[in-house]
Amino acid sequence: MPLPLMLIGLGRFVQDAANRVLSARDGYSLRMMGALGHLAREPGLSYSELGRRAGVTAQSMQATVLRLEQAGAVARTTPAGRGRKAVLQVTEQGRRMLDDMRQVLAGLEGPLTAGLSPEEQAVMAKVLGRMAGNAAAASGR
């Protein structure tokens, strides 16, 4: 089987499993985690900027951010209004939520790496990291 197909299949499996375990934890989602992660690294991003990074429309990202705002995880630092750029920041609650999401996802690692030695896991992490860098470079990100 070609490597890209193997990665697609594994990626779908991991994505589905991640969304399942996150959803079971207070209705979290990978999209919410991604938005929080981007905002934690780069405070002040707009809906459009977050949407581009997630590969979704600004309107779709607005719905995600609204849920995060309602949960107290994200705060808007500019007044609301049509046509105004929403500048968003992660709150302390949002940082705790992001840490919780990361811990939940860390629980998926065991089943994925079952039977691999620590050395094999280290090599896998290094290779996947390099492949991710190659993919980002090829796509101009």
N, C-alpha and C positions, 0 to 999 in steps of 0.2 A: 504494500500500500504506500503511495507517495506520502512523504512527510507532511506536506500541507494538509492533506485529508486527515491524517492522524491527529494533527494539532487542532483542526476544526472540530473533529469529533470529541476530543478531550476537552477542548474549550467549552463546547456546548454543555457537556456533562458537568463540568466544574461550575459554569455560570448558572445552570439550573439548580445544582445543589446549593450554591451560595445564596441564590435568591430564596430558596426554600428555608434554609436555616436563618437567614436574616428576617424573612417575613414572620417566622415563628417568634422572633424576638421583637416585640412591640411594633410589628408591621414595617420594619426597615426594608430597604431595597438596595441593590447595587448602585442604582442611579443616585439615591440619596447619599450613599457612601462616597461615590465619585464626586458629587457636588461639594460635600463637606471637605473631602481631601484637597480638591482644587482650591477652595476658599481658604483652607488652613495654610496652604503654601503661598497663595497669592491673594491676600485680602483685597477687596474692592472690585472683584470681577463682576460683570453684569450678567443678566440672564442670557444675552446673546453669546457672550464669551463662554459661559458655562455650557450652553447648548452646543456650540461648535465643538468643544472638547469631548462632549458625550456623544456627538453624532446625532443630536436631536434638534428639533426646532426650539426657538426661544420660548414659544408658547408652551411647549411640553415641559421645558425646564422650569417655567414659571410655576406650573402645578407642583413640581417636585419641591421647589424652594418654598412655596406656600406651606406645604406640609412641614418643612423644616422650621419655618418661621413659627407656625402654630405649636410646634414642639419646643420652642424656645432655643433651637439650635443655631439659628441664623438671625441676624438683625440687619435691617436696611439702615444705611447711614445717610440716606438722602430722602427727602419727602416724596411720597407717592404722587403719581400724576401721569396722565397719558403723554407719551412722547419724552418723558424724562428718563434718563439712565438710572437704573436702580443699582446703587453701589452696596454690595453685600459683604458681611463679615461673619465669621464663626464666633459664637458666644462660648463662654466657659462650658455651658451645658452641651453645646455642639461638640466641643473637644472631648468631653466625657463620652458622648454618644459615638463619636468616631473611634475612640479607643475601644469601646464595647464592641462595635462592629468588627474591628480588626481581631479582637480576641475570639469572637464567634467564628470568623473565617479561618483563624489559625487551627480551629478544631477539624477542619477539612483536610489538613495536611497529612495527618496520620494515615487515614485510609488511602490517600493517593500515593504515599511513599512506602506503604507496607511492603516488606520484603527487600527494600533497598538498604544497603549499608550506608552509614554516615558519609563515607567517601563518595558513593554513587549519588547520594542526595546533594553533596557539595558540587560535584561535577554537573549534575542536572541544573542546579541553580545558576551556575556560571554559564552554561551553554544557553539556557533560556534567557538569561540576562543579555547575553551577546546578541541572540536572535532578536530580542525586543529592540535593542539598539539599532540593529540592521534594518528592521522594519520601520522604525521611526525615521531613520536617515533616508530610506527609500521613499517614504511618503512626504518628506520635507518637514517633519515635525521636530 
